[in-house]
C-alpha cells in the first residue's frame, strides 16, 4: 500500500503499521503522534519510526531517545 493512500481524507489521527522502509495506512488521517514528544506529525513529514515498538518520532532527537530506551 502506498503510505499516502487516504492522506488528508480526514483531519484526525491516522493509524499506521510501521514497516522496515515504509508504512501502511490502516486508518486514514492527517497525522500521527510522536511517542516521545506528543507532537502531531503530518504523514507527509513522517521520517522516523520504530518497527519493533510500532511508534513514530517527530525528529531525529526523538528517535534517538526512543531507540536509546531499548538499549537500557
Backbone torsions as a table, in degrees:
resi	resn	phi	psi	omega
1	UNK	NA	138.4	175.2
2	UNK	-66.8	131.6	-176.3
3	UNK	-62.3	-17.6	-178.7
4	UNK	-103.5	8.4	174.7
5	UNK	-59.4	125.6	178.8
6	UNK	81.8	1.8	-179.3
7	UNK	-59.3	129.9	175.3
8	UNK	79.8	-1.1	179.1
9	UNK	-66.0	-32.2	176.8
10	UNK	-129.9	148.3	-178.0
11	UNK	-84.1	-1.5	-175.3
12	UNK	-88.0	-165.2	-177.9
13	UNK	-77.7	133.0	176.6
14	UNK	-85.0	157.4	171.9
15	UNK	-116.0	123.7	-176.0
16	UNK	-121.1	155.7	167.5
17	UNK	-109.6	117.4	-177.3
18	UNK	-84.3	124.8	-179.8
19	UNK	-110.5	177.7	-175.4
20	UNK	-58.6	-46.6	-178.9
21	UNK	-129.3	18.2	-172.9
22	UNK	-160.5	176.9	171.2
23	UNK	-144.3	154.1	179.4
24	UNK	-111.4	137.4	178.7
25	UNK	-85.9	114.5	177.3
26	UNK	-90.0	-34.6	176.5
27	UNK	-138.1	118.3	-178.0
28	UNK	-59.9	147.9	176.8
29	UNK	-174.4	-179.6	-176.4
30	UNK	-97.4	-18.9	-173.8
31	UNK	-156.0	168.1	168.3
32	UNK	-126.1	167.5	-177.7
33	UNK	-103.7	133.8	176.3
34	UNK	-67.8	130.9	-178.5
35	UNK	-69.2	-21.5	-177.6
36	UNK	-97.8	-50.0	-173.3
37	UNK	-94.7	-21.2	-175.9
38	UNK	79.9	3.1	179.9
39	UNK	-74.1	149.8	173.0
40	UNK	-76.8	133.4	178.4
41	UNK	-116.2	111.2	175.2
42	UNK	-57.9	140.4	-176.6
43	UNK	-57.4	-33.5	-179.6
44	UNK	-74.2	-6.3	177.5
45	UNK	-112.6	1.7	-178.8
46	UNK	-73.3	117.8	-178.2
47	UNK	-127.0	-18.2	-173.5
48	UNK	-126.0	129.5	175.5
49	UNK	-156.8	165.5	179.1
50	UNK	-116.0	115.2	-178.4
51	UNK	-64.5	-43.4	-177.2
52	UNK	-66.0	-41.9	-179.9
53	UNK	-86.8	-14.6	-176.7
54	UNK	54.6	53.1	177.4
55	UNK	-136.9	151.9	-177.7
56	UNK	-101.2	156.3	178.2
57	UNK	-131.0	140.2	-175.3
58	UNK	-70.9	-32.2	-177.1
59	UNK	-156.6	-178.7	-176.8
60	UNK	-63.8	-37.8	179.1
61	UNK	-62.8	-44.4	178.3
62	UNK	-64.8	-39.7	178.3
63	UNK	-62.8	-42.0	178.5
64	UNK	-60.2	-42.5	177.8
65	UNK	-64.4	-42.0	179.7
66	UNK	-64.3	-42.8	179.2
67	UNK	-74.8	-31.5	178.4
68	UNK	-65.2	-31.7	178.4
69	UNK	-63.0	-28.8	176.9
70	UNK	-68.9	-34.2	-174.3
71	UNK	-77.5	-20.7	-177.4
72	UNK	-82.6	NA	NA
